[in-house]
Amino acid sequence: MSPNVRKNRNQSIIVSGESGAGKTVSARYAMRYFATVSKSSSKACVEDKVLASNPITE
């Protein structure tokens, strides 16, 4: 596990590519993965919030 993850530091993911390369779909998969593996007791609530952020990231 990364030291940044262990210390609860904020991190970013940059998804870049040409138009039509699948950036939006890839970003959704990444967001869904992180929402799923989060250790929150209200997992469904966290997942909904993360996935709802997609329009903001566009």
Secondary structure, DSSP 8 states (H G I E B T S, - for coil): --HHHHTT---------STTSSHHHHHHHHHHHHHHH---TTHHHHHHHHHHTHHHH-
